[in-house]
Amino acid sequence: QVLYNEVSDVPHVAVDLSGNNHNVSYNNWTRISFECGDCGAIMSARSFTFYGNVISHNRFMHVASAAEFTKLENVRAIFLDDHVSGFTISHNWFYNCSDAILIGGGRQNKVHDNEFHHCITCVYFSLR
């Protein structure tokens, strides 16, 4: 579990999740992934078998790349890539994030009761 943390000034991925039944809640994420592209503050990838994971009640602020080479590759506050499945993303607050949530395929992912402010894209679902 990742609970009640203050995380700031992380140039790449802050949390890379794999497996089942993880809880990432009540954290503040500030200035994350500012030196990368096609990544996320919280990231998980490449499995249909990851179920029961929860990302809730977090605050994401200033999750965007400052690097010149990444202008066409946005970063995400929450990035579920390559068919990751079984996540619940709820009750989070996003401010000034390139892409708040990107879900690249997968099954049974649930996104509800989140709040978005000054984000380029709030929620993006890919049809992979």
C-alpha positions in Angstrom: 0.0 0.0 0.0 1.1 3.6 -0.7 -0.8 5.8 1.7 -0.6 9.4 3.1 2.6 10.5 1.4 3.9 13.8 0.0 5.8 13.1 -3.2 7.4 15.9 -5.2 10.1 16.7 -7.8 10.4 13.3 -9.3 11.8 13.5 -12.9 10.3 10.2 -14.1 7.8 7.6 -12.8 7.0 7.9 -9.1 5.2 4.5 -8.7 5.3 1.5 -11.1 2.6 -1.0 -10.1 2.5 -4.6 -10.9 0.4 -7.3 -9.3 -3.0 -7.4 -7.5 -4.8 -5.7 -4.7 -2.6 -2.6 -4.3 -4.0 0.6 -2.7 -2.5 4.0 -3.7 -4.6 6.5 -1.7 -4.5 9.8 0.1 -1.2 11.0 -1.4 -0.1 14.4 -2.8 1.9 14.2 -6.1 3.6 17.5 -7.2 5.9 18.1 -10.1 6.2 14.5 -11.3 7.5 13.1 -14.7 8.9 16.5 -15.8 11.9 15.0 -17.7 10.3 12.3 -19.7 7.7 11.5 -22.3 5.1 8.7 -22.6 5.2 7.9 -18.9 3.2 8.6 -15.8 3.4 9.6 -12.2 1.7 6.3 -11.4 2.1 3.7 -14.0 1.2 0.1 -14.7 1.6 -1.9 -17.9 1.2 -5.1 -19.9 -1.1 -7.5 -18.0 -4.7 -8.5 -18.2 -4.2 -10.2 -14.8 -3.7 -7.2 -12.5 -7.0 -7.0 -10.6 -8.2 -5.3 -7.4 -5.9 -2.3 -7.6 -7.3 1.1 -6.3 -6.0 4.6 -6.9 -8.2 7.0 -4.9 -8.3 10.2 -3.0 -5.0 11.5 -4.4 -4.0 15.0 -5.5 -2.0 15.4 -8.6 -0.5 18.8 -9.4 1.8 19.9 -12.2 2.3 16.5 -13.8 3.7 17.6 -17.2 7.0 17.4 -19.1 9.2 20.4 -19.3 11.7 18.7 -21.6 11.8 20.0 -25.1 12.0 16.6 -26.8 8.7 15.5 -25.3 6.4 18.2 -26.6 4.5 15.7 -28.7 4.6 13.0 -26.0 2.4 14.0 -23.0 2.9 12.5 -19.6 0.1 11.3 -17.5 -0.8 11.5 -13.8 -2.2 7.9 -14.0 -1.1 5.8 -16.9 -2.5 2.3 -17.4 -0.7 1.1 -20.5 -0.8 -2.0 -22.8 -4.0 -3.7 -21.6 -3.7 -3.3 -17.9 -7.0 -4.4 -16.3 -9.0 -4.3 -13.1 -8.1 -0.9 -11.7 -10.5 1.5 -9.9 -9.5 5.2 -10.2 -11.8 7.3 -8.1 -12.1 10.5 -6.0 -8.8 12.0 -7.2 -8.1 15.7 -7.9 -6.0 16.7 -10.9 -4.6 20.2 -11.5 -2.4 21.3 -14.4 -1.7 17.8 -15.7 -0.9 17.1 -19.4 -3.1 14.1 -19.4 -4.8 13.3 -16.2 -5.7 9.6 -16.9 -4.8 7.5 -19.9 -6.0 3.9 -20.2 -4.3 2.0 -23.0 -6.7 -0.9 -23.5 -7.5 -3.4 -20.8 -10.7 -4.7 -19.2 -12.9 -3.8 -16.3 -11.1 -0.5 -15.4 -13.4 1.9 -13.6 -13.0 5.7 -13.5 -15.4 7.7 -11.5 -15.9 10.7 -9.1 -12.6 12.4 -10.1 -12.1 16.2 -10.4 -10.1 17.8 -13.2 -8.8 21.4 -13.5 -6.6 22.9 -16.3 -5.7 19.5 -17.8 -5.1 19.1 -21.5 -6.9 15.7 -21.5 -9.0 14.5 -18.6 -9.6 10.9 -19.4 -8.4 9.0 -22.5 -9.4 5.4 -23.4 -7.4 3.7 -26.2 -9.1 1.1 -28.3 -6.2 -1.3 -28.4 
